[in-house]
Amino acid sequence: MPDGLWLPLIAGLFGTLVGSIATILSALINRQPTLASVLDSRIATVMQIYERTIGELRTEICRLQEKIDIYERTIMDLRDHIAQLEAKIDILKVRFNAPGPATGANAAVE
């Protein structure tokens, strides 16, 4: 090909490329309200799902906090009961080990 032919060919290709891009952009701009409404509806759907999920998680957190409160009260009650049992055991140990009056079989041996 002669050298003088390249310049118009490149200019024509560049013009075609620019025209194609402009046509695509024009089509996108003309569709923009439709795209915007589709995106808005999708965003609204996603937000509703997130809000519902957050609500469910908050409900679950409240339920778990109530269970924790019940378990903490139960643990405190059990600790109190254990302390009472330990006190009774200590009293029984003192009574069992304390010297008492000689009666019964112990009196016969002494």
ABEGO torsion letter per residue (X at the ends): XBAAAAAAAAAAAAAAAAAAAAAAAAAAAAAAAAAAAAAAAAAAAAAAAAAAAAAAAAAAAAAAAAAAAAAAAAAAAAAAAAAAAAAAAAAAAAAAABBBBBBEAAAAAX
